C-alpha cells in the first residue's frame, strides 16, 4: 500500500498555477466551453468575504477572457453584514433558505455546501472558504488547472502549509490539529489509499458537477472527509488529485469547537464503515461532553454532534426541476 500511495502522490500532486496573463490565457484555452462556478459558503464572514470576492471578480471574471462564469456567496444565515459586503464586492448572494426550499435548512458547513451545488450551474464547481486571509486568485486557478487539463480527474483538493497563530507569534505549522489527530489516523487505518492527501479536510477544492450530484453530503464538519471517501468509491483513486497552493491563513477555532468537529468527523467515518459492512460496533452516542472551567471548577457541557446527511442531489426532485431553469 505504501508504494501505491507514493505512486499516486508523485503523479497526482500538482503545483498551483498562478494568475499571470500567460497562465490565464492557457487556462482559458483549456476551458473551451466548460463552465465554472466559484462558490463561497459563508456564515458571519463580513471581515474577509469582500476581499475574496473582489479578487476573484477582478482577476477571473471582469477580464477579456473570463475563467469564472458564476460567482456566488451562499449565506448560511449570517447575522452580520456578510451578504451586503459580498454583494457590494460583486458576488451574487443566495440565502441558504432560498435553495431547495422544500428541505428546511439544517445548521452546518456540509448543509451549505450541499445547497451550494444546487445554487450553482457550472460544469465545474470550485469551493472557497470565506474566512481566508491574504487570498489570491491563484487558489482558483490552481484548483482548476488539473481538471481542465485532464478529463480523467473528477475532484482536486488543495494542499498547503497552515501556520498557527499564537497571540503575537505565528508558528510555521500546526494549524491543522483536527487533521493530524483525527482525520489522518482514520484514513490511514481504514482508507489507506487516501493516505497521500496532505490536507484531507481542506475547504478549498474543485469538482465536476456530475460527481458532486451523486455524493451524499454530511451536514456538519464531517463533510470534507465524507466527500473524499465517497468520491473514492465512485471514481477511484485515479480520479482524485491535490494541488499545492503554498500557504493558507484563516482564523482558528478554540479547542472545544475543534472537539465537536472531531466528534462529527468520527461519526462520518463510522457511518461509512457501517455502510460497507466493516464496522459492527454498537450504536454511537450522538453527544460529546466537554468541560469548561468555572470558578476554579470543571463544569460538564454536553453537545449534540449527530452527523446527519443530505442525499445525493440526483435523487432530489426539487433539484431536477431547478436544473431545467438554469
C-alpha positions in Angstrom: 0.0 0.0 0.0 2.9 2.4 0.7 4.1 2.0 -2.8 0.6 2.7 -4.2 0.3 5.9 -2.1 3.7 7.1 -3.1 3.0 6.5 -6.8 -0.3 8.3 -6.6 1.3 11.2 -4.6 4.0 11.5 -7.3 1.6 11.5 -10.2 -1.4 13.3 -8.8 0.1 16.1 -6.7 0.4 19.3 -8.7 1.9 22.7 -8.2 -0.5 25.6 -8.2 -1.0 27.7 -11.3 -0.8 31.4 -10.8 -2.8 34.2 -12.4 -0.4 35.8 -14.8 -1.6 36.8 -18.2 0.1 33.8 -19.9 -1.2 31.3 -17.4 -4.7 32.7 -17.6 -4.6 32.5 -21.4 -3.6 28.9 -21.2 -6.4 28.1 -18.8 -8.9 30.0 -21.0 -7.8 27.9 -23.9 -8.2 24.6 -21.9 -11.6 25.7 -20.6 -13.2 25.8 -24.0 -17.0 25.6 -23.5 -16.7 24.2 -19.9 -18.5 26.5 -17.4 -17.0 27.2 -14.0 -18.8 28.3 -10.8 -17.0 29.6 -7.7 -18.9 29.5 -4.5 -18.2 30.7 -1.0 -20.3 29.2 1.7 -20.3 31.9 4.4 -21.6 32.5 7.9 -20.7 35.8 9.6 -17.6 36.4 7.5 -18.0 40.2 6.8 -14.4 40.9 7.6 -12.9 38.6 4.9 -15.6 37.7 2.3 -15.4 41.1 0.4 -11.7 40.9 -0.4 -12.1 37.3 -1.7 -15.0 38.2 -3.9 -13.2 41.3 -5.2 -10.1 39.3 -6.1 -12.0 36.7 -8.0 -14.0 39.3 -9.9 -11.1 41.5 -10.8 -8.8 38.6 -12.0 -11.1 35.9 -13.2 -14.4 37.5 -14.1 -14.1 41.1 -15.3 -11.4 40.3 -17.9 -11.3 39.8 -21.7 -11.4 36.0 -21.4 -13.3 35.2 -18.1 -12.3 32.0 -16.4 -15.2 32.1 -13.9 -18.7 32.2 -15.2 -20.6 32.3 -11.9 -19.5 33.8 -8.6 -21.9 33.0 -5.7 -21.8 33.6 -1.9 -24.1 31.1 -0.2 -25.1 32.9 3.0 -25.9 30.3 5.8 -27.9 32.8 7.9 -25.4 35.4 8.8 -26.3 38.0 11.4 -23.6 40.4 10.4 -23.1 42.3 7.1 -21.7 39.3 5.2 -24.4 39.5 2.5 -24.1 43.2 1.9 -20.3 43.1 1.8 -20.3 40.2 -0.7 -22.9 41.9 -2.9 -21.0 45.2 -3.0 -17.8 43.3 -3.9 -19.6 41.8 -6.9 -21.0 38.4 -5.9 -24.4 37.0 -6.4 -25.7 36.3 -2.9 -28.0 33.4 -2.3 -29.6 32.7 1.1 -29.5 29.1 2.3 -33.3 29.1 2.8 -33.9 30.0 -0.9 -32.3 26.9 -2.3 -34.3 23.6 -2.3 -36.8 25.4 -0.1 -38.9 22.3 0.3 -36.0 21.0 2.5 -35.9 23.0 5.8 -32.3 24.1 6.3 -30.1 22.5 8.9 -27.1 24.1 10.6 -23.6 23.1 9.5 -21.0 23.6 6.8 -21.9 20.5 4.8 -25.5 21.7 4.6 -24.2 24.9 3.0 -22.0 23.0 0.6 -24.9 20.7 -0.5 -27.1 23.7 -1.2 -24.2 25.5 -2.9 -24.1 22.7 -5.6 -27.9 23.2 -6.1 -27.5 27.0 -6.3 -24.8 26.9 -9.0 -24.8 25.9 -12.6 -21.2 25.4 -13.7 -19.8 22.1 -15.1 -17.0 22.5 -12.5 -17.7 23.9 -9.0 -14.9 25.5 -7.0 -15.4 25.8 -3.3 -13.6 28.5 -1.4 -13.8 29.1 2.4 -15.0 32.6 3.1 -12.6 33.2 6.1 -9.4 33.1 4.2 -6.8 35.8 4.9 -4.4 37.1 2.2 -6.5 35.4 -0.5 -5.2 35.1 -4.1 -7.0 34.2 -7.3 -4.3 31.5 -7.7 -6.3 29.4 -5.3 -9.0 29.1 -8.0 -6.6 28.8 -11.0 -4.5 26.2 -9.2 -7.5 24.0 -8.4 -9.0 24.4 -11.9 -5.9 23.6 -13.9 -5.7 19.8 -13.3 -9.5 19.4 -14.0 -9.2 21.4 -17.3 -6.1 19.6 -18.4 -7.1 16.0 -17.5 -10.7 14.9 -18.2 -10.0 11.8 -16.1 -9.9 13.8 -12.9 -13.1 14.4 -11.1 -12.0 16.1 -7.8 -9.0 18.2 -6.8 -8.2 19.1 -3.2 -6.0 21.9 -2.1 -2.9 21.2 0.0 -0.9 23.9 1.8 1.1 24.9 4.8 -1.1 26.0 7.7 0.6 28.4 10.1 -0.7 28.5 13.7 -1.2 32.0 15.2 -0.5 32.0 18.9 -1.0 35.6 20.1 1.7 37.7 18.5 3.7 34.6 17.4 3.0 32.7 14.2 4.3 29.2 14.1 5.0 27.9 10.5 2.9 24.8 11.0 0.4 23.4 13.5 -2.8 24.9 12.2 -4.3 21.5 11.2 -4.9 19.9 14.6 -8.1 18.0 13.7 -6.5 16.7 10.5 -3.4 15.4 12.4 -5.2 14.0 15.4 -8.4 12.6 13.8 -8.7 12.6 10.0 -5.3 11.4 9.1 -5.3 8.4 11.5 -8.8 7.4 10.4 -7.8 7.5 6.7 -4.6 5.6 7.3 -6.4 2.9 9.3 -9.5 2.4 7.2 -8.9 4.0 3.8 -5.1 3.8 3.4 -5.3 4.5 -0.4 -6.3 8.1 0.6 -3.2 8.5 2.9 -1.4 10.6 0.3 -3.8 13.5 0.8 -1.9 16.2 2.7 -5.0 18.2 3.7 -8.0 15.8 3.5 -10.2 18.4 5.3 -9.2 21.3 3.1 -12.2 23.6 2.4 -10.8 24.6 -1.0 -11.4 22.1 -3.7 -12.9 21.8 -7.2 -15.0 19.0 -8.6 -17.1 18.2 -11.6 -20.8 18.6 -11.2 -21.6 15.1 -12.4 -19.6 13.8 -9.4 -21.0 16.2 -6.8 -24.5 15.4 -7.8 -24.0 11.8 -6.9 -22.5 12.3 -3.5 -24.3 12.4 -0.2 -23.3 15.4 1.9 -22.8 15.1 5.7 -24.4 18.3 7.0 -21.7 19.2 9.5 -17.9 19.3 9.7 -17.6 15.7 8.6 -18.4 16.8 5.1 -14.9 17.0 3.7 -13.9 13.6 4.9 -17.2 12.1 3.7 -17.0 13.6 0.2 -13.4 12.3 -0.2 -14.2 8.8 0.9 -17.4 8.6 -1.2 -15.6 10.1 -4.2 -13.0 7.3 -3.9 -15.8 4.8 -4.2 -17.3 6.5 -7.3 -14.3 7.5 -9.4 -11.4 5.6 -7.9 -8.1 7.0 -6.7 -7.0 7.8 -10.2 -9.9 10.3 -10.4 -8.7 12.3 -7.4 -5.8 14.7 -7.1 -4.4 17.5 -5.0 -2.6 20.8 -5.8 -0.1 22.6 -3.7 -1.2 26.2 -3.1 1.6 27.3 -0.8 0.3 28.7 2.4 -3.2 29.2 3.8 -4.2 31.5 6.7 -7.5 31.8 8.3 -9.0 32.3 11.7 -8.5 29.4 14.2 -11.1 27.7 16.3 -10.9 27.1 20.1 -10.2 23.6 21.4 -13.8 22.9 22.3 -15.0 23.8 18.8 -12.3 21.5 17.5 -13.5 18.7 19.8 -17.0 19.0 18.3 -15.6 19.0 14.8 -13.6 15.9 15.6 -16.7 14.1 17.0 -18.6 14.8 13.8 -15.7 13.5 11.7 -15.6 10.3 13.7 -19.3 9.8 13.2 -19.0 10.4 9.5 -16.2 7.8 9.2 -18.2 5.3 11.3 -21.3 5.7 9.1 -19.2 4.8 6.0 -17.6 1.9 7.7 -21.0 0.7 8.8 -22.4 1.0 5.3 -19.5 -1.0 3.9 -20.2 -3.7 6.5 -16.8 -3.2 8.1 -18.0 -1.8 11.5 -20.4 -3.9 13.6 -19.9 -1.8 16.7 -22.6 -0.7 19.0 -24.7 2.4 18.1 -22.7 5.6 18.6 -23.8 8.1 21.2 -24.5 11.3 19.3 -23.3 13.6 22.1 -20.0 14.9 23.3 -19.3 16.0 26.8 -16.7 18.7 27.3 -15.6 20.7 30.3 -15.5 24.4 31.0 -13.5 25.9 33.9 -15.9 28.0 36.0 -14.9 29.4 39.4 -11.9 27.1 39.7 -14.1 24.0 39.0 -14.7 22.0 35.9 -18.3 22.1 34.6 -19.5 19.5 32.1 -21.3 20.7 29.0 -22.8 18.2 26.6 -23.2 19.0 22.9 -25.3 17.2 20.3 -22.9 16.1 17.5 -25.2 14.0 15.4 -23.8 13.6 11.9 -26.8 14.0 9.7 -26.6 13.7 5.9 -28.3 15.1 2.8 -29.0 12.7 -0.1 -27.2 12.8 -3.5 -28.8 15.7 -5.4 -29.7 13.5 -8.4 -32.3 11.8 -6.1 -33.9 15.2 -5.1 -36.9 16.1 -7.3 -36.6 19.8 -6.5 -33.0 19.9 -7.7 -34.0 18.3 -11.0 -36.7 20.9 -11.5 -34.3 23.7 -10.7 -31.8 22.5 -13.3 -34.4 22.9 -16.0 -34.4 26.7 -15.4 -30.6 27.1 -15.4 
